[in-house]
Amino acid sequence: MWLWGISIVCEIWFAFSWLLDILPKFNPINRAADLAALKDKFETPGPSNPTGRSDLPGMDVFISTADPDKEPPLVTANTILSILAVNYPIEKVSIYISDDGGAILTFEAMAEAVKFAEVWVPFCRKHDIEPRNPDSYFSQKMDPTKNKKRPDFVKDRRWIKREYDEFKVRINGLPEVIHKRCKMYNKNEEMQEKKLVKEKNNGVIPPDHKFEVTKATWMADGTHWPGTWFNPAPDHAKGDHAGILQIMSKVPDNDPIMGGPDEKRLDFTGIDIRLPMFAYVSREKRKCYDHNKKAGAMNALVRASAILSNGAFILNLDCDHYIYNSMAIREGMCYMMDRGGDRICYIQFPQRFEGIDPSDRYANHNTVFFDGNMRALDGLQGPVYVGTGCMFRRYALYGFPPPRANEYSGVFGQNKAPVKNMVHPQSEEEAPLTSGHPDLDLPKKFGNSNMFTESIAVAEFQGRPLADHFSVKNGRAPGALLMPRPPLDAPTAAEAIAVISCWYEDKTEWGDRIGWIYGSVTEDVVTGYRMHNRGWRSVYCITKRDAFRGTAPINLTDRLHQVLRWATGSVEIFFSRNNAILATSRLKFLQRIAYLNVGIYPFTSIFLVVYCFLPALSLFSGKFIVQSLDIHFLSYLLIITLCLVFISLLEVKWSGIGLEEWWRNEQFWVIGGTSAHLVAVIQGLLKVIAGIEISFTLTSKSTGEDEDDIYADLYVVKWTGLFIMPLFIIIMNLVALVIGFSRTVYSVIPEWSKLFGGAFFSFWVLVHMYPFAKGLMGRRGRVPTIVYVWAGLISITSSLLWIVISPPPGNADDTASLKF
């Protein structure tokens, strides 16, 4: 009876969790962008645009990095090169990299990337190269001459490949070059110090004199690096350095600059050789301030870019996610510039990954989420924001409501009505009354930069679609964005540096209502949720050719820590005011269910762990969850199983997910649920109850030690406490199988039905845990010693514990002697 009761409780929770997951999937949709229509509307000569100059809005691209040791500069440089070569009006694109570590290695690597881009970008435009990440392009195993018609392509490719190899060598040699330079300059400083001491002491150095020369980090021009030094010093350490802003590629001219023949380089005759503006940004950090991790870095970029370029839209990418489809920005812009596009807060692209092992052992591709859940949410109010590959409307990031929004009332939100008084007020007295929810209040505290405040209205206007049809209710006149951008001057640069200072956000609403939201390790989900809560909608843009590609951790430890970070953020969301239960009436009912599931899914781990132990408990005790495996129980089990299988097959069919991918997702759901999700719940409860803060480290983007094997990292076993519970489950079920089989074989009246019932479910648990067990074995079965130690301890402990709880029948004196 007790086994039955435990299983019923678990099944009820699983049914509730399944409903939260399946209900938002009732309305999946597919979209397609029309690039020809975009070109006809914005880049074709007409009465309002006689020259055919681009009338598209500006695009600011943000790349975030923090540690060159874990995020190699070569990877970041390749991402930058792919963005510099994007197929979008050059004068409309501005690129910003946020180096939150203030590392000179990243700075100089970016300078080298811009230098190489002067030949790489025109080469891509001349020969229509895809992808425009040089490392990925030269690593392709397909015929590079396919669909290439220019007779000089082979010669050009051979030359640019040699230039790229030299570029990689320069990037790889930068650490040594910088260290040698610093050593030389510091030695000169020491010699000058000695010289001054000799001059003061008649050419003699006192024997008790101690030289105190700071070991500084030096730039190539012979000045101190204002960021983090190799030898930390006051004002030059991680978390304590000045703000840095360097324009590495100037604002391009408004008119194309055509290249010409060059014997030493390539023939770029008739090819536009301009580069988009590129700026290196490292915000100021001081020890007495909370810098709010990645969210704080993104908000600093939002402010700096508003001063320098003020693009109406922002594309956010991680340093290892490069543009795989050079037309991706244009495809996203098709939705933003469509009729009704002014109500879209962001376009989320699916994440696609490279370097994943062929079997995708740990479900890194996550296709069930990206091709199933996200596509289904697109039929509601839009997909959630997942941290990278997202195109934002700048005005929506500022915390303003959409120009038109709807409210949903009724138990299931079935009553839809437009929100009244959506006109943006000119003063606080004109502000309409809201329902009291803080997300519906208008943002007011942007900081003390007048230049930034003035840029808000400009960004809102430039992000509107064209008013070329009577159905467009919030449009702009055609040709309004044909004017060239003004050149940057010293006051503008000084203002940009001021807005990235650590004190700028004091007494403002940044991180609370404006920009990326603070207070969670999953700031991406919270930021998207707050926009949806104000009435905005988002769009999921699946392009025929992948828009972006990146890397993912294929090592078991790194993968589990990544899942732990996501799950911990979900627990934080559940215990915060960002819980979907507290959402406004502008959030659709099923969208609310989807966000509620985001906060609840880690708690399923508690019931999942108990459920994984039930087969072992059944075999240990010799009992089953029901009295006997009769026809009624088996029929019920068969019907439930068939229903779930048919629903899964239906989902697989409309989403295009392969059965193997679906099965890998199921396996890793059990592995992650019994390890990372469980720890996330514990950490979240400790934070809420005891106020213990949670900190995470960056996931390393580097490969394994074996450079000849791109999957070498898959076989590296790095012990972590997250392994304990799955290992405990595996060993308990294995020991239980042995004990159950032995009891049945040697019993007077064998109960084979109970053995088969418990054994079946134990095997089912072990099959789900197979990728985890394989990961522990490393390469060619080289299991770390600590795994054997823990396995032995768990086996002995579980066996002795069960003997004490349920002693075997025999002499009472023998049983009584078992005491601890």
RACOR-V554185 format. One record per residue. N is the residue number from 1. PHI is phi in whole degrees, 0 to 359 (NA if undefined). BURIAL is b if it has 9 or more other ideal C-beta (glycine too) atoms within 8 Angstrom, else e. Layout:
BEGIN
{{N,PHI,BURIAL} {N,PHI,BURIAL}}
END
This chain:
BEGIN
{{1,NA,e} {2,292,e} {3,295,b} {4,297,b} {5,297,e} {6,297,b} {7,295,b} {8,295,e} {9,299,b} {10,296,b} {11,296,e} {12,297,e} {13,293,b} {14,299,b} {15,296,e} {16,297,e} {17,296,b} {18,296,e} {19,296,e} {20,299,b} {21,280,b} {22,272,e} {23,301,b} {24,289,b} {25,264,b} {26,282,e} {27,224,e} {28,288,b} {29,223,e} {30,243,e} {31,237,b} {32,214,e} {33,266,b} {34,250,e} {35,292,b} {36,295,e} {37,295,e} {38,297,b} {39,294,b} {40,297,e} {41,278,b} {42,245,b} {43,225,b} {44,251,b} {45,304,e} {46,198,e} {47,301,e} {48,271,e} {49,216,b} {50,299,e} {51,271,e} {52,75,e} {53,293,e} {54,295,e} {55,255,b} {56,287,b} {57,286,b} {58,286,b} {59,230,b} {60,258,b} {61,252,b} {62,252,b} {63,237,b} {64,245,b} {65,213,b} {66,219,b} {67,214,b} {68,293,b} {69,286,e} {70,263,b} {71,239,b} {72,306,e} {73,301,b} {74,295,b} {75,295,b} {76,296,b} {77,297,b} {78,295,b} {79,297,b} {80,299,b} {81,297,b} {82,293,b} {83,281,b} {84,299,b} {85,262,b} {86,295,b} {87,272,e} {88,205,b} {89,312,e} {90,301,b} {91,290,b} {92,264,b} {93,257,b} {94,226,b} {95,242,b} {96,229,b} {97,247,b} {98,261,b} {99,260,b} {100,284,b} {101,265,b} {102,58,b} {103,268,b} {104,293,b} {105,297,b} {106,295,b} {107,301,b} {108,286,b} {109,295,b} {110,291,b} {111,297,b} {112,294,b} {113,296,b} {114,295,b} {115,297,e} {116,290,b} {117,297,b} {118,298,b} {119,251,b} {120,292,b} {121,296,b} {122,299,b} {123,299,b} {124,296,b} {125,291,b} {126,294,b} {127,251,b} {128,53,e} {129,282,b} {130,218,b} {131,284,b} {132,259,b} {133,269,b} {134,301,b} {135,296,e} {136,290,b} {137,297,b} {138,283,e} {139,268,e} {140,296,e} {141,261,e} {142,266,e} {143,290,e} {144,292,e} {145,272,e} {146,297,e} {147,65,e} {148,264,e} {149,244,e} {150,290,e} {151,292,e} {152,264,e} {153,297,b} {154,298,e} {155,295,e} {156,297,b} {157,295,b} {158,296,e} {159,291,b} {160,290,b} {161,294,b} {162,295,e} {163,296,b} {164,292,b} {165,299,e} {166,294,e} {167,298,b} {168,298,b} {169,297,e} {170,296,b} {171,295,b} {172,294,e} {173,271,e} {174,302,b} {175,304,e} {176,293,e} {177,298,e} {178,293,b} {179,296,b} {180,297,e} {181,298,b} {182,297,b} {183,297,e} {184,294,e} {185,294,b} {186,294,b} {187,294,e} {188,298,e} {189,298,b} {190,293,b} {191,294,e} {192,295,e} {193,296,b} {194,297,b} {195,297,e} {196,295,e} {197,295,b} {198,299,b} {199,297,e} {200,281,e} {201,239,b} {202,57,e} {203,78,e} {204,235,e} {205,268,e} {206,304,e} {207,297,e} {208,266,e} {209,281,e} {210,249,e} {211,275,e} {212,242,e} {213,257,e} {214,292,e} {215,280,b} {216,274,b} {217,255,b} {218,246,b} {219,275,e} {220,293,e} {221,273,e} {222,85,e} {223,246,e} {224,293,e} {225,288,b} {226,285,e} {227,268,b} {228,281,b} {229,266,b} {230,297,e} {231,255,e} {232,306,e} {233,219,b} {234,306,e} {235,71,e} {236,217,b} {237,226,b} {238,298,b} {239,82,e} {240,205,b} {241,204,b} {242,286,e} {243,285,b} {244,232,b} {245,222,b} {246,228,e} {247,279,b} {248,271,b} {249,226,b} {250,293,e} {251,297,e} {252,288,b} {253,297,e} {254,286,e} {255,258,e} {256,300,e} {257,245,b} {258,274,b} {259,280,b} {260,218,e} {261,290,e} {262,213,b} {263,293,e} {264,279,e} {265,238,e} {266,259,b} {267,272,e} {268,253,b} {269,299,e} {270,78,e} {271,251,b} {272,291,b} {273,257,b} {274,290,b} {275,242,b} {276,296,b} {277,294,b} {278,225,b} {279,233,b} {280,266,b} {281,230,b} {282,227,b} {283,294,b} {284,293,b} {285,228,b} {286,224,e} {287,296,e} {288,273,e} {289,243,e} {290,271,e} {291,266,b} {292,59,e} {293,50,e} {294,295,b} {295,299,b} {296,295,b} {297,295,b} {298,295,b} {299,294,b} {300,296,b} {301,294,b} {302,302,b} {303,289,b} {304,297,b} {305,291,b} {306,297,b} {307,284,b} {308,275,b} {309,227,b} {310,55,b} {311,297,b} {312,293,b} {313,230,b} {314,231,b} {315,256,b} {316,253,b} {317,228,b} {318,283,b} {319,294,b} {320,255,b} {321,251,b} {322,254,b} {323,281,b} {324,271,b} {325,240,b} {326,295,b} {327,265,b} {328,300,b} {329,296,b} {330,296,b} {331,295,b} {332,294,b} {333,292,b} {334,303,b} {335,282,b} {336,295,b} {337,265,b} {338,283,e} {339,298,e} {340,85,e} {341,293,b} {342,290,b} {343,263,b} {344,268,b} {345,272,b} {346,202,b} {347,249,b} {348,261,b} {349,263,b} {350,291,b} {351,272,b} {352,239,b} {353,234,b} {354,243,e} {355,77,b} {356,276,b} {357,300,e} {358,306,e} {359,278,e} {360,49,b} {361,306,b} {362,250,b} {363,53,b} {364,292,b} {365,295,b} {366,51,b} {367,292,b} {368,299,b} {369,284,b} {370,284,b} {371,259,b} {372,250,b} {373,300,b} {374,293,b} {375,293,b} {376,293,b} {377,296,b} {378,297,b} {379,277,b} {380,256,b} {381,255,b} {382,121,b} {383,289,b} {384,283,b} {385,275,b} {386,248,b} {387,100,e} {388,206,b} {389,66,b} {390,229,b} {391,256,b} {392,263,b} {393,276,b} {394,303,b} {395,298,b} {396,291,b} {397,296,b} {398,283,b} {399,93,b} {400,275,b} {401,283,b} {402,289,b} {403,296,e} {404,220,b} {405,222,b} {406,240,b} {407,245,b} {408,240,b} {409,242,e} {410,98,e} {411,301,e} {412,249,e} {413,64,b} {414,280,e} {415,262,e} {416,251,e} {417,212,e} {418,292,e} {419,285,b} {420,273,e} {421,56,e} {422,272,b} {423,294,e} {424,289,e} {425,287,b} {426,270,e} {427,213,e} {428,294,e} {429,292,e} {430,274,e} {431,294,e} {432,290,e} {433,288,e} {434,250,e} {435,280,e} {436,96,e} {437,286,b} {438,299,e} {439,291,b} {440,268,b} {441,283,e} {442,279,b} {443,291,b} {444,230,e} {445,259,e} {446,265,b} {447,110,b} {448,263,e} {449,264,b} {450,294,e} {451,296,b} {452,292,b} {453,299,e} {454,291,e} {455,284,b} {456,296,b} {457,296,e} {458,296,b} {459,295,b} {460,296,b} {461,293,b} {462,291,b} {463,273,b} {464,281,b} {465,288,b} {466,290,b} {467,273,b} {468,254,e} {469,208,e} {470,296,e} {471,281,e} {472,281,b} {473,266,e} {474,218,e} {475,255,b} {476,237,b} {477,289,e} {478,299,b} {479,86,e} {480,287,b} {481,248,b} {482,271,e} {483,290,e} {484,289,e} {485,287,b} {486,289,e} {487,291,e} {488,284,b} {489,236,e} {490,297,e} {491,299,e} {492,295,b} {493,297,b} {494,295,e} {495,292,b} {496,296,b} {497,292,b} {498,294,b} {499,282,b} {500,258,b} {501,287,b} {502,288,b} {503,269,e} {504,298,b} {505,279,b} {506,300,e} {507,58,e} {508,236,b} {509,256,b} {510,295,b} {511,84,b} {512,253,e} {513,231,b} {514,247,b} {515,75,b} {516,294,b} {517,272,b} {518,270,b} {519,101,e} {520,214,b} {521,286,b} {522,252,b} {523,296,b} {524,293,b} {525,298,b} {526,295,b} {527,298,b} {528,294,b} {529,298,b} {530,295,b} {531,292,b} {532,299,b} {533,294,b} {534,273,b} {535,110,b} {536,290,b} {537,234,b} {538,236,b} {539,228,b} {540,258,b} {541,251,b} {542,262,b} {543,270,b} {544,299,e} {545,260,e} {546,314,b} {547,289,b} {548,224,b} {549,223,b} {550,212,b} {551,244,b} {552,220,b} {553,290,b} {554,264,b} {555,278,b} {556,301,b} {557,296,b} {558,297,b} {559,296,b} {560,293,b} {561,293,b} {562,297,b} {563,295,b} {564,299,b} {565,297,b} {566,296,b} {567,294,b} {568,296,b} {569,299,b} {570,294,b} {571,296,b} {572,300,b} {573,298,b} {574,299,b} {575,264,b} {576,238,b} {577,287,e} {578,272,b} {579,295,b} {580,296,b} {581,299,e} {582,264,e} {583,289,b} {584,280,b} {585,284,e} {586,274,b} {587,265,b} {588,300,b} {589,299,b} {590,289,b} {591,293,b} {592,297,b} {593,299,b} {594,297,b} {595,291,b} {596,295,b} {597,296,b} {598,301,b} {599,274,b} {600,262,b} {601,302,b} {602,297,b} {603,290,b} {604,298,b} {605,299,b} {606,299,b} {607,286,b} {608,294,b} {609,297,b} {610,299,b} {611,294,b} {612,290,b} {613,272,b} {614,301,b} {615,300,b} {616,294,b} {617,296,b} {618,296,b} {619,288,b} {620,297,b} {621,275,e} {622,76,e} {623,242,e} {624,236,b} {625,292,e} {626,235,e} {627,298,e} {628,203,e} {629,277,b} {630,276,e} {631,294,e} {632,292,e} {633,295,b} {634,294,b} {635,294,e} {636,300,e} {637,297,e} {638,294,e} {639,296,e} {640,298,e} {641,297,e} {642,297,e} {643,299,e} {644,295,e} {645,295,e} {646,294,e} {647,295,b} {648,295,b} {649,295,e} {650,297,e} {651,295,b} {652,297,b} {653,291,e} {654,284,e} {655,268,b} {656,78,e} {657,280,b} {658,286,e} {659,298,e} {660,294,e} {661,296,b} {662,298,b} {663,292,e} {664,300,b} {665,295,b} {666,296,b} {667,298,b} {668,287,b} {669,299,e} {670,290,b} {671,296,b} {672,293,b} {673,293,b} {674,272,b} {675,235,b} {676,294,b} {677,296,b} {678,295,b} {679,295,b} {680,298,b} {681,297,b} {682,297,e} {683,297,b} {684,297,b} {685,294,b} {686,296,b} {687,292,b} {688,289,e} {689,277,e} {690,255,e} {691,73,e} {692,280,e} {693,285,e} {694,248,e} {695,234,e} {696,229,b} {697,256,e} {698,295,e} {699,283,b} {700,292,e} {701,263,b} {702,281,e} {703,267,e} {704,287,b} {705,290,e} {706,276,e} {707,288,e} {708,282,e} {709,244,e} {710,292,e} {711,256,b} {712,299,b} {713,294,b} {714,296,b} {715,262,b} {716,281,b} {717,255,b} {718,244,e} {719,297,e} {720,214,e} {721,297,e} {722,293,b} {723,284,b} {724,297,e} {725,294,b} {726,300,b} {727,295,b} {728,298,b} {729,296,b} {730,299,b} {731,293,b} {732,300,b} {733,289,b} {734,293,b} {735,297,b} {736,295,b} {737,299,b} {738,295,e} {739,295,b} {740,297,b} {741,295,b} {742,298,e} {743,297,b} {744,292,b} {745,296,e} {746,264,e} {747,279,e} {748,293,e} {749,240,e} {750,296,e} {751,254,b} {752,292,e} {753,297,b} {754,292,b} {755,296,b} {756,295,b} {757,296,b} {758,294,b} {759,295,b} {760,301,e} {761,289,b} {762,295,b} {763,298,e} {764,296,b} {765,296,b} {766,294,b} {767,296,e} {768,293,b} {769,272,b} {770,302,b} {771,301,b} {772,295,b} {773,297,b} {774,294,e} {775,293,b} {776,290,b} {777,282,b} {778,66,b} {779,272,e} {780,53,e} {781,75,e} {782,277,e} {783,276,b} {784,299,b} {785,301,e} {786,296,e} {787,294,b} {788,298,b} {789,299,e} {790,295,b} {791,299,b} {792,296,e} {793,299,e} {794,294,b} {795,298,b} {796,296,e} {797,297,e} {798,295,b} {799,294,b} {800,296,b} {801,296,e} {802,289,b} {803,297,b} {804,290,e} {805,290,e} {806,229,e} {807,295,e} {808,292,e} {809,293,e} {810,170,e} {811,293,e} {812,299,e} {813,294,e} {814,295,e} {815,291,b} {816,293,e} {817,283,e} {818,277,b} {819,231,e} {820,237,e}}
END
